Each structure stands twice: as structure tokens, then as C-alpha cells.
């Protein structure tokens, strides 16, 4: 006979399948109930399995299910599992429709009252049979050590105290100590193992409580505590059902207590392990610990950990959602893998930008690899970091908060943690990343003229605008020949403006020329204007924070001063050589005829060196590095990538441009000084020639002899400097540098000395 329809209706009244249970869990429980009815009793393993499944899926419904099974048990005792059972099931169905779950207790009381005599008789018969069986067993084996806990006088007080001790309370049978639970030393050895197993949840419960009482910081840690608290409440619900069974003198033994608490004990083990392993951790580290547990081989543990992970990651997911949608980091406890360091609010920083005081914001955000949850790959985490940082840059530095506010990012906990299945987070992050970075590049190029400013930096700080600098040297040379303490800023700016008007620089964009400025360095008393003059390119926020940090400004200053010295020497030597060529056509026959050959040789050496050095730095170093930078900027880049590319561009120029070591810089400056001295000696020779041609009186022979000695001395010092430089350059493992050494000594003139 099949009572499934009636049982299905009754069970659904006390344990609704939606939304309490999934259909699979409900069908499994119904199958066990049907099997109990078919077997004609409810005191077998099916009963325990039903209670375990209800405890795991919906512990709050455990008391109602327990009462329902007790009613079914009484009905089976009275009517059996034949056709006579149908009518009482129908009547029970009618009663439940009228009064709900509370009717179960009334029905149970009525049935017990109506058939009390029958039950008493049955109990007496059972007790008599048990006594006879026990007597027969004792007679067969008086020395047997096997003992049923139900027959042992120790078991009753121990059993009564179990509901209290597993809640961490003191009882007569069990006493709490600093090390754990102390049991009576006279307890039979047969019970020790069973009691120890029954008391395991008590120890776990007490230790979990100690962890919960320990102060913690961090939203994720607090969320974990909240989940554990809820699980402990569910555990206490199971304990209350167990206590009710024991008080009602149901068929409960110590062994059955262990079985009923098996699922709860496993949950307590998991919770205790999580609290222990997560102690002292924050945010992503805690999520990683829980995530690893979702791969446990025990399916129950795996599902339990997955549920905990979704619950405790809510606050962390909120931080992630704000970061991906608005570039806002609301993380006061350091749970996230991005840290934010600033003493200013967004509004205060935007005010500084309006005042032109934005400054260098590098290092504002830090990527903390150790705090990434394990279910998020590092590559995805870096995309998340770059996306939020770009949003912050657009919102705060660029002042485009309206665009950021219009964006919406919907992200559920399952999408974040379920990367093992479909990688929803990875797909979403990649989509957001592409959108934000594309908009960022559009803003930098169209609104803030990134490409124009980079070209302006190359043209004026890296001396790429050749005709402008030739004009500037012509205009500013007389001014820079004066002592630095006699120079005024307006002298420099007027020469700068005149050079712009007289060269192709006048065709540059207005926002480029507006950033160009001339300045006097503070090098102390006694310096010439050549030593203190420099050009600067003043970028405005937000590009200033990306391209012109403190380190970048120092690098550009060093590169410009080096190139400016080369340009000055080249200008002076070429002017001297031009005058010497003109003089050679005149070919005057006088006492100067003997000095010109040595002077031409020395000048030719120096001009060759300067031209080769200038060609190498301009074309082999700067242009090559610039082409590489432009090639990489064709793709969409983040703020960090743009900053890193620009820094790499400067680093390449510094290293290949012979500015990366002090020894090389010292050798180069020494050679440039010798060339400047030679230019001055040329001026001295022409001065004597002018005096000779005009018939001025003077001791020319002595002066010419002195000049000849000085020319030879400067030439010798220059050659020694070139030899020293070549010796250093040939130790550099770079093909371009080795090519430079070949060009400097193309005919092997310096080879023997090297």
C-alpha cells in the first residue's frame, strides 16, 4: 500500500519545500518517511537520516519534523502499516488544516491518552523480554566486558547532562577545567570513548566562543564572526531538540546523541578551523582561507564553506563594486588589495589643481598582492587596480565626475566567487577596463593634448627643434657670456620670445609655447650665464602628475643641460671654423702662418668629435627612444602604463646617452671644456691678427708663442680625454655605444693610446 500522497501533504505542511527546501532535498526526506511507514516503525536509521538532513538544510524546522515523526510512530503502533492507517492519516490532515503545527502536539497527546493502557502493556512485555534476554546473556558470559550504555547505571545522569555540557555549561557529571572537560575517574572504561565523542562539540563550542570574544578589526573578519554566531544559534537549536527528546524520555542513548550531533560537530570543526586560520588576517586573506576550503573532498564541508564564502564576502564585494564603478576606495580597515594614502580629500585636491598646485601624485595608490583573494587571478586583480585608479584619475584629476556617475556596475557575490565555473568576474572586469581606459585615452589626447605636449617636450627640452636653438644661440650668446649675477630673467625671456618669432617654433600650438620658459639656476657666485641657463616646460595637472614628477624634472634638467653644452660647443667651434676658412682665402703672409695648421688640426679633431657625439645622442638615442615610445602609445594605456613608458623613455636616454654614470659625465664635460678653451684660443689668434693687420704696436711673437703652447696643451688634453672616454665606452655592453666608439676613432688615430 502507498500512503505517499497523504504523507506528502502532511510533510509539506510542516516543512515547506519552497523556499525552505530544494525539490531534491524534499524528495529525499519524503522517501525516507515513506520507507519508515512501509517498514512499520520509525526507530531505524531512516529516522536518523531524516533528522540529519533537516538539521543541515533547515534546522529551525527540526522540532516540528520531530513531532511529526513521533505522531507517525504512534499511529503505526496503533493501526499498523496496512489499510487501517489511511483513515487516521486523513483525519490528521484535516486537523492540520484547521490548526497548523500546534495541532501535532495535541494529536500526539490525544493518541497517547487514548491508548495509554495498550502502550503500558506493550512496555511491560518489552521490559520483561529485555530482562530475560539480559539474564540469558549474563549467564552465557559472566566475564564479558561488553556493556550497553542503556543498561549501565552511569548512562542516565551522563545523558541528562549532555545538552548542558555541549553548550559550554558546568554540570554534575562533567566539570570544565583550563585544559578542557574533566570526567569522573570512576567512569567505566566502556563509556569513556563514547562520552569523549559526545563531548567533542562541547570543546569546539567553548573554543569558538573564546575566538568570538577576541576583538578583531576589518569588515570581513566581523562578517565571519557574524556567520559563526548564526551557525552557533543553529547549533543551539539542534541542542534544544536533543534536550526535548531526552526530557521526554524518548528512544535516545549516548550513541544516538553522537549520531544526531554528527552534522553539527562537523560544522563546529569547520568553524573552529576557520577562526583559527583566519586569526590576525584581513579581507582578501580571510576570503582565501575560506575559498580553499570549498575544494575539500567532503561534499558537506565544501558546500558549507561555499555558503560561508558568499555570506562573508558581502562587505568586500561592496568595496570592489565601488572601486570598479566610481574609483572610490571605502576601506577603513585595509580589507582590500588596494591602499590609498593622501592627506587631502578629493575636493581639497581639486582646489589645488585649480590653483596650479596639483603636484606629483605617484604612489597615491598601492597594489597589495598579499591581500588578493585566491579566487581572483593576479592578472584580473591588476586590471581591477588599474580600472579603479583610472576612474579616480578621470573623476578627480580630470574633473569629469559626471561621466563616472553615469556608469553603473552590477556585480553579485556569485559572479565574483564562481570563477571556477564561468569566470564572470574576469569577463566583467575586462569589459569595464576596456571602457574606462578607452575613455581615459580620449580625454588625455583630446582635452589635455597629451601628444602635443610630448612633442613639445621633445622639441624644447631634448633640443629637437634645430632652427629654434640655432637662433636662440645667436640671440642669447652675448647675454650668457656675462657673469650670472648680472643676468636678469627678462633678458632670458626676451631672447626666448625673439627666437620663437624668428624660427619655425612660431608655428607650434599656443598651449605648447605657453608652457616654455627660461630660468637661471642657482649655482653660486662666479658662474657664467652659460652655466646657469636652462629651459623648462611647465605642464599643468593632470599631465603634470604623470609626466613631470620630481624625478622626471631632474632627469630633463640633466639631459637638457648636457645637450645645451654640446650645442654651445658646436656653435662656438663652427663659428671659429667658419672664420678660419675665411682667413684661409685671405692667406696673409705674416707671423701667424705657422700657427694656423696646428690650430686647424685641433679644431678639426674637436669638430669631428662633437658632430659624432651630437649625431649619436640626437639620432641613435633620442630619436630611437622616441620612436619606441610613440609605437607603444598607439595602443590604449592606463595612467600607470603611460607613466612607466615615459619613465622608460627617460631611462633609455640617460643610459644610452652616456649620462648614467658620473665617470662618463665627468669625462664628457672635461672634453667639452677643452673644446670651449680652444674656441677661446681661436678668438685670441684672430685678435692678434686684427692688431697686425691694423698696424697696432705690440710684442706679437711672445703672445703667439704663448698661444701656440696653449693650443698644443689644450689639444693634448683633449686627445687624452678622448682616449680615456674610449677606454670607458669599450667596456659598455651596448651595440650602439660600441658603434659610437668606432665612429669617434674611425681611422684608428686613438687606438694605439687606448
QUIVENVEN-V502390 format. One record per backbone hydrogen bond with DSSP energy under -1.0 kcal/mol. NH is the residue of the N-H (numbers start at 1). CO is the residue of the C=O. Records with the same first field share a line. If there is no record, write none. Layout:
NH->CO / CO
//
This chain:
7->3
8->4
9->5
10->6
11->7
12->8
13->9
14->10
15->11
26->22
27->23
28->24
29->25
30->26
31->27
32->28
33->29
34->30
35->31
36->32
37->33
38->34
39->35
40->36
41->36
48->44
49->45
50->46
51->47
52->48
53->49
54->50
55->51
56->52
57->53
58->54
61->58
62->59
65->61
66->62
67->63
68->64
69->65
70->66
71->67
72->68
73->69
74->70
75->71
76->72
77->73
78->74
79->75
80->76
85->82
86->83
89->85
90->86
91->87
92->88
93->89
94->90
95->91
96->92
97->93
98->94
99->95
100->96
103->100
104->101
106->102
107->103
108->104
109->105
110->106
111->107
112->108
113->109
114->110
115->111
119->115
120->116
121->117
122->118
123->119
124->120
125->121
126->122
127->123
128->124
129->125
130->126
131->127
132->128
133->129
134->130
135->131
136->132
137->133
138->134
139->135
140->136
141->137
144->141
151->148
155->152
158->154
159->155
160->156
161->157
165->161
166->162
167->164
168->165
169->164
171->174
175->182
177->180
182->175
187->184
191->188
195->191
196->192
197->193
198->194
199->195
203->199
204->200
205->201
206->202
207->203
208->204
209->205
210->206
211->207
212->208
213->209
214->211
222->218
223->219
224->220
225->221
226->222
227->223
228->224
229->225
230->226
231->227
232->228
233->229
234->230
235->231
236->232
237->233
238->234
239->235
240->236
241->237
242->238
243->239
244->240
245->241
246->242
247->243
248->244
249->246
250->245
252->250
257->253
258->254
259->255
260->256
261->257
262->259
265->261
266->262
267->263
268->264
269->265
270->266
271->267
272->268
273->269
274->270
275->271
276->272
277->273
278->274
281->278
284->335
285->282
287->283
288->284
289->285
290->286
291->287
292->288
293->289
294->291
295->292
296->293
302->298
303->299
304->300
305->301
306->302
307->303
308->304
309->305
310->306
311->307
312->308
313->309
317->313
318->314
319->315
320->316
321->317
322->318
323->319
324->320
325->321
326->322
328->322
331->329
339->366
341->364
349->345
350->346
351->347
352->348
353->349
354->350
355->351
356->353
357->352
364->361
366->339
368->337
371->368
372->369
376->373
381->377
382->378
383->379
384->380
385->381
386->382
387->383
388->384
389->385
390->386
391->387
392->388
393->389
394->390
395->391
396->392
398->393
400->394
404->400
405->401
406->402
407->404
416->412
417->413
418->414
421->418
422->418
425->415
427->423
428->424
429->425
430->426
431->427
432->428
433->429
434->430
435->431
436->432
437->433
438->434
439->435
440->436
441->437
442->438
443->439
444->440
445->441
446->442
447->443
448->443
450->444
453->449
454->450
455->451
456->452
457->453
458->454
459->455
460->456
461->457
462->457
464->458
465->459
466->464
469->465
470->466
471->467
472->468
473->469
474->470
475->471
476->472
477->473
480->476
481->477
482->479
484->527
486->483
487->484
492->488
493->489
494->490
495->491
496->492
497->493
498->494
499->495
500->496
501->497
502->498
506->503
507->504
508->505
513->509
514->510
515->512
516->513
517->536
519->534
521->532
523->521
529->482
530->480
533->529
534->519
536->517
538->515
544->540
547->543
548->544
553->549
554->550
555->551
556->552
557->553
558->554
559->555
560->556
561->557
562->558
563->559
564->560
565->561
566->562
567->563
568->564
569->565
570->566
571->567
572->568
573->569
574->570
575->571
576->572
577->573
578->574
579->575
580->576
581->577
582->578
583->579
584->580
585->581
586->582
587->583
590->588
593->590
595->592
596->592
599->595
600->596
601->597
602->598
603->599
604->600
605->601
606->602
607->603
608->604
609->605
610->606
611->607
612->608
613->609
614->610
615->611
616->612
617->613
618->614
619->615
621->616
622->617
623->618
625->621
626->622
627->623
628->624
629->625
630->626
631->627
632->628
633->629
642->638
643->639
644->640
645->641
646->642
647->643
648->644
649->645
650->646
651->647
652->648
653->649
654->650
655->651
656->652
657->653
659->654
665->661
666->662
667->663
668->664
669->665
670->666
671->667
672->668
673->669
674->670
675->671
676->672
677->673
678->674
679->675
680->676
681->677
682->678
683->679
684->680
685->681
686->682
687->683
688->684
689->685
690->686
691->687
692->688
693->689
694->690
696->691
700->698
703->699
704->700
705->701
706->702
707->703
708->704
709->705
710->706
711->707
712->708
713->709
714->710
715->711
716->712
717->713
718->714
719->715
720->716
721->717
722->718
723->719
724->720
725->721
726->722
727->723
728->724
729->725
730->726
731->728
732->729
734->732
738->734
739->735
740->736
741->737
742->738
743->739
744->740
745->741
748->745
754->750
//
